Amino acid sequence: MSEVLRELIHQAYIEHLYVQAAADAERLRNDPAERAEMQAVAEDMDDQRACKDRSTSPP
């Protein structure tokens, strides 16, 4: 297979992945269950940071 053909196939594959990723991101942004899960994760991370900050701050 020529290098040019290999590069064209690779470029088409990469473009397909970007289109798929954009569609997945849009679907996730608009899914109420996904939004609720992302919010729960963000809150959990905030709680963990707050606990870490309290444990590392001087008395």
C-alpha positions, -999 to +999 in steps of 0.1 A: +000+000+000+015+033-009+023+059+017-001+084+002-030+059+004-021+050+039-021+087+049-055+092+033-070+063+051-055+075+084-069+110+078-104+097+071-103+076+102-092+106+124-120+127+109-145+100+116-133+098+152-137+136+157-172+135+143-181+106+165-166+123+196-185+156+189-218+137+185-211+117+218-203+149+236-235+166+224-255+136+234-240+135+269-244+173+274-281+169+266-288+138+287-303+146+321-290+114+337-255+122+325-257+158+336-268+146+371-239+122+372-214+149+362-229+172+389-226+144+415-189+138+406-182+175+407-197+178+442-178+147+453-145+163+440-153+195+458-159+177+490-126+158+487-107+190+480-123+206+511-113+177+533-078+178+519-076+215+524-087+212+560-061+184+567-032+203+552-039+238+566-019+248+596-039+249+629 
